[in-house]
Amino acid sequence: MTFVLKTAKTLRNHWKKSTFAAVALLYGFEYAKERFETQELMRVYCEKAARFGLEPIRVEADPRNVTVILNPNANKRKAGDEFEKYCAPLLHLAGICVNVVRTESEGHARTLINDLNGTDAVVVAGGDGTVSEVITGLLRRTQENTNGLIPIGVLPLGKTNSVAKILFPCGSHLEKVRSLADATMAVVEEVVKPINVLKVEVLENENKPIYAVSGIKWGAYRDAETKRDSYWLYGKFRNYVTYLFNGLRNNLSWNCSAELNYTPPCSGCSNCAKQSQQQKKWFQRFAKDQKPGFSNIINPECQMIYQKYISTVDFNLEVESEQVPKLVVNVGPKSVNYFDFVKEGWKSEKGEKRKVREIIEARSVEIQPKINQNEEKWFSIDNENYELKPVRVTLLPKLINVFCKKENL
């Protein structure tokens, strides 16, 4: 009893040191627990990958070759270390020949795809920007011909991972390790799923198109999101602080005005088949149509072009994959006060949808923004910044095969 009282008295007299020691001890315990759980999780995945590596291959067959395009600057330069810890061991244990190519600058991934030969798959180790560059390089190289496309793996190693979050959801650190392992094992198991692609063409010049998989953002919320990194001092609360500090600033896009020319969604008809044939190069037109039945379906609505003028603070174009894949344009309110701006911004950070005033469904959309010559405005394609210009967005349904888990088929 005397020992207990003496210990309590000592802790009370040195409460600052006692508090610091208790916090340090708790942190050390949580760190050790997390490290142990991560090692146990990786042990299970390594044993699973090793079983694939022990399977015999035919004498006349070659080992699988996979090219990994790694963006070492992704996720604050953490992508390289995380790939080596959680992804590379699984690929090697599975007996796959891995060629890792690191990008050195913006747009480098597109150049790497042009020189790509003798590989069975491309694995993107990075965020949305790297994924978009790889898909753009592949589709430009093959002229959108599906016969020349190879499957793509997506490892969620970037700051934004829109595609990977759908295929391999993650939350905590342990869940992120699990998602990285699941994404790697999807490449090992060769389970593929077709996904929709957006073709974005600038209307005022003949530049090559950009291909995206996530969508297009424009407006005040998009501008605020791009400023998150400047509030790094606030740690995990910076996403919320962003809206508090930017809700009254004039440099955000508070007035997004544009004319939309769009065609309605279509599951496939003679008009779609005709347009698809016209977009092909002359030597591709002799190839067999993948969906010959479309040439016999008549859909008068498919040829209709609708016009609409919009004015909003929040423009968001995304892909919806249902029975009929389509583009969905979410048009937010015309104006918003400070408190609603913060409220709706926080909702989006929690994974909830912001308030939408109008929804437009389409197969292709021409966006003619009203641009002031004296202002420099930006919008995002797959969370990458581009100068605001008139563009045409076309849906290319189920064009790219990506590796996924079996339960996501």
LUMDRENKOL-105634 format. One line per 2 residues: their letters; for each residue z, y, x of C-alpha. Coordinates in steps of 0.05 Angstrom, whole numbers, plus 5000, padded with zeros to 4 digits. Layout:
% residues N
a	Z,Y,X; ...
This chain:
% residues 409
mt	5000,5000,5000; 5016,5047,5057
fv	4948,5034,5088; 4913,5051,5023
lk	4951,5116,5014; 4939,5135,5086
ta	4864,5121,5079; 4860,5162,5015
kt	4896,5220,5047; 4849,5218,5107
lr	4788,5217,5062; 4815,5276,5023
nh	4831,5317,5085; 4762,5303,5113
wk	4722,5304,5049; 4660,5335,5080
ks	4653,5281,5132; 4671,5228,5081
tf	4617,5252,5033; 4565,5254,5088
aa	4584,5184,5110; 4580,5158,5039
va	4511,5188,5028; 4486,5162,5095
ll	4513,5093,5079; 4480,5093,5010
yg	4414,5116,5039; 4417,5062,5093
fe	4431,5009,5041; 4373,5031,4997
ya	4326,5034,5057; 4347,4964,5080
ke	4339,4936,5010; 4270,4967,5002
rf	4248,4942,5070; 4272,4872,5055
et	4237,4871,4987; 4172,4896,5018
qe	4174,4842,5072; 4187,4788,5021
lm	4130,4814,4978; 4081,4815,5036
rv	4103,4745,5057; 4082,4719,4988
yc	4014,4754,4992; 4003,4731,5064
ek	4015,4658,5044; 3966,4666,4988
aa	3913,4697,5033; 3923,4643,5086
rf	3905,4589,5035; 3837,4622,5028
gl	3829,4624,5103; 3843,4549,5109
ep	3787,4531,5060; 3727,4499,5096
ir	3659,4532,5092; 3591,4499,5093
ve	3557,4489,5160; 3497,4530,5140
ad	3539,4587,5112; 3564,4648,5150
pr	3634,4676,5144; 3641,4735,5097
nv	3630,4803,5128; 3665,4863,5099
tv	3658,4935,5121; 3719,4979,5111
il	3705,5053,5108; 3773,5084,5125
np	3790,5157,5116; 3846,5167,5167
na	3862,5237,5139; 3875,5211,5069
nk	3945,5219,5040; 3970,5265,5095
rk	3944,5218,5150; 3984,5159,5125
ag	3923,5118,5103; 3910,5087,5171
de	3981,5061,5180; 3986,5035,5109
fe	3920,4998,5116; 3943,4964,5180
ky	4009,4945,5149; 3990,4920,5080
ca	3915,4908,5076; 3886,4887,5144
pl	3933,4826,5153; 3910,4796,5086
lh	3836,4804,5102; 3845,4771,5170
la	3887,4714,5143; 3833,4700,5091
gi	3783,4688,5147; 3740,4750,5132
cv	3703,4785,5187; 3726,4857,5181
nv	3690,4917,5210; 3732,4981,5203
vr	3693,5046,5207; 3733,5111,5207
te	3705,5175,5176; 3707,5237,5219
se	3690,5293,5171; 3673,5308,5099
gh	3608,5274,5078; 3611,5225,5137
ar	3620,5165,5090; 3552,5179,5058
tl	3520,5178,5127; 3555,5113,5145
in	3527,5079,5083; 3456,5096,5105
dl	3466,5057,5170; 3501,4999,5137
ng	3469,4930,5147; 3490,4858,5145
td	3553,4865,5103; 3573,4828,5040
av	3617,4883,5012; 3643,4954,5024
vv	3717,4968,5019; 3737,5040,5011
ag	3804,5057,5043; 3817,5127,5018
gd	3821,5170,4956; 3773,5193,4901
gt	3732,5235,4949; 3717,5177,4995
vs	3701,5131,4936; 3652,5183,4909
ev	3618,5191,4977; 3610,5116,4986
it	3581,5107,4916; 3535,5167,4926
gl	3510,5138,4991; 3497,5069,4961
lr	3460,5095,4900; 3418,5144,4940
rt	3401,5088,4988; 3380,5039,4934
qe	3349,5091,4887; 3398,5066,4833
nt	3367,4997,4837; 3422,4947,4820
ng	3386,4892,4859; 3404,4926,4925
li	3476,4943,4909; 3534,4906,4941
pi	3604,4903,4909; 3656,4956,4926
gv	3730,4947,4938; 3778,5005,4927
lp	3844,5009,4965; 3890,5063,4936
lg	3905,5098,5001; 3888,5169,4982
kt	3925,5227,4950; 3886,5217,4885
ns	3864,5147,4865; 3836,5152,4795
va	3796,5087,4797; 3848,5047,4834
ki	3903,5069,4786; 3864,5038,4729
lf	3850,4973,4766; 3916,4969,4804
pc	3971,5011,4773; 4029,5032,4817
gs	4093,5073,4814; 4149,5065,4865
hl	4139,5049,4939; 4146,4974,4925
ek	4095,4979,4868; 4048,5017,4914
vr	4052,4961,4965; 4039,4911,4910
sl	3978,4951,4886; 3950,4953,4958
ad	3960,4878,4964; 3929,4865,4896
at	3869,4909,4914; 3860,4871,4979
ma	3867,4803,4947; 3815,4823,4895
vv	3766,4829,4954; 3789,4762,4981
ee	3782,4727,4913; 3714,4761,4899
vv	3729,4779,4827; 3683,4836,4806
kp	3677,4880,4746; 3622,4930,4728
in	3643,5003,4720; 3607,5065,4694
vl	3580,5118,4740; 3567,5193,4729
kv	3503,5222,4757; 3513,5296,4771
ev	3450,5338,4786; 3448,5412,4802
le	3396,5444,4756; 3376,5505,4797
ne	3351,5466,4858; 3326,5397,4878
nk	3385,5373,4918; 3401,5299,4915
pi	3449,5279,4859; 3523,5266,4868
ya	3552,5203,4837; 3623,5201,4810
vs	3668,5153,4774; 3727,5196,4751
gi	3700,5258,4718; 3694,5334,4721
kw	3749,5385,4714; 3743,5460,4705
ga	3793,5512,4684; 3862,5541,4696
yr	3898,5473,4700; 3848,5448,4751
da	3857,5510,4794; 3932,5502,4792
et	3927,5429,4812; 3889,5448,4875
kr	3947,5491,4898; 3999,5436,4897
ds	4000,5424,4972; 4021,5496,4985
yw	4087,5481,4952; 4106,5423,4998
ly	4174,5454,5009; 4195,5432,4939
gk	4183,5359,4954; 4171,5314,4895
fr	4181,5373,4847; 4121,5411,4875
ny	4075,5385,4820; 4119,5419,4768
vt	4133,5481,4808; 4058,5492,4814
yl	4052,5510,4740; 4114,5554,4742
fn	4087,5597,4798; 4014,5599,4776
gl	4021,5610,4701; 4013,5686,4706
rn	3962,5691,4763; 3895,5723,4750
nl	3858,5681,4802; 3857,5620,4756
sw	3798,5604,4712; 3826,5630,4646
nc	3758,5639,4614; 3711,5580,4621
sa	3649,5598,4581; 3588,5554,4580
el	3530,5529,4538; 3526,5454,4529
ny	3462,5416,4515; 3479,5344,4501
tp	3451,5280,4473; 3494,5233,4429
pc	3520,5166,4455; 3473,5107,4448
sg	3484,5032,4461; 3411,5023,4481
cs	3344,5034,4447; 3270,5044,4462
nc	3282,5116,4482; 3336,5096,4533
ak	3290,5041,4561; 3233,5092,4567
qs	3276,5143,4603; 3304,5090,4650
qq	3233,5068,4667; 3211,5139,4680
qk	3269,5151,4728; 3250,5091,4771
kw	3204,5096,4831; 3134,5069,4820
fq	3149,5004,4858; 3212,4992,4816
rf	3175,4995,4750; 3146,4926,4760
ak	3215,4895,4763; 3239,4857,4702
dq	3280,4899,4653; 3352,4877,4653
kp	3357,4891,4578; 3288,4878,4548
gf	3315,4878,4477; 3325,4953,4480
sn	3250,4967,4476; 3250,4940,4404
ii	3309,4982,4379; 3294,5048,4346
np	3348,5102,4345; 3322,5171,4324
ec	3389,5203,4341; 3381,5185,4414
qm	3325,5236,4423; 3363,5292,4390
iy	3390,5348,4434; 3450,5388,4408
qk	3472,5456,4432; 3542,5484,4432
yi	3575,5544,4463; 3646,5535,4487
st	3700,5582,4513; 3765,5551,4538
vd	3818,5551,4592; 3813,5475,4602
fn	3748,5435,4607; 3752,5361,4624
le	3694,5311,4623; 3710,5237,4631
ve	3681,5169,4617; 3705,5125,4560
se	3690,5051,4566; 3688,5018,4498
qv	3634,4978,4462; 3589,5038,4473
pk	3603,5073,4539; 3601,5148,4531
lv	3618,5215,4561; 3677,5250,4529
vn	3683,5325,4537; 3753,5350,4522
vg	3753,5424,4505; 3822,5456,4508
pk	3846,5519,4473; 3812,5586,4481
sv	3875,5618,4509; 3945,5597,4526
ny	4010,5635,4539; 4055,5624,4599
fd	4104,5576,4566; 4049,5532,4536
fv	4013,5531,4603; 4075,5504,4638
ke	4090,5456,4581; 4020,5426,4579
gw	4017,5423,4655; 4081,5384,4658
ks	4054,5337,4604; 3994,5320,4647
ek	4039,5306,4707; 4075,5254,4664
ge	4009,5220,4648; 4003,5250,4578
kr	3940,5285,4553; 3940,5360,4546
kv	3926,5394,4480; 3852,5389,4461
re	3817,5435,4411; 3752,5397,4407
ii	3722,5331,4431; 3648,5322,4444
ea	3618,5253,4455; 3552,5246,4492
rs	3506,5204,4534; 3483,5262,4578
ve	3507,5335,4582; 3476,5397,4612
iq	3530,5448,4629; 3505,5520,4635
pk	3567,5560,4655; 3570,5635,4647
in	3579,5658,4719; 3596,5728,4742
qn	3557,5744,4805; 3617,5779,4837
ee	3664,5720,4827; 3669,5654,4864
kw	3688,5598,4817; 3699,5525,4830
fs	3703,5460,4792; 3721,5389,4812
id	3679,5326,4813; 3724,5266,4825
ne	3779,5314,4847; 3735,5344,4901
ny	3719,5419,4900; 3648,5442,4887
el	3620,5511,4874; 3610,5523,4800
kp	3535,5516,4783; 3493,5492,4724
vr	3492,5416,4725; 3466,5357,4686
vt	3514,5298,4678; 3484,5231,4659
ll	3522,5167,4644; 3498,5105,4681
pk	3535,5049,4645; 3562,4990,4685
li	3521,5005,4747; 3570,4989,4803
nv	3610,4925,4813; 3681,4935,4838
fc	3733,4883,4858; 3790,4876,4809
kk	3845,4828,4787; 3826,4770,4742
en	3868,4796,4685; 3828,4862,4685
l	3761,4828,4669
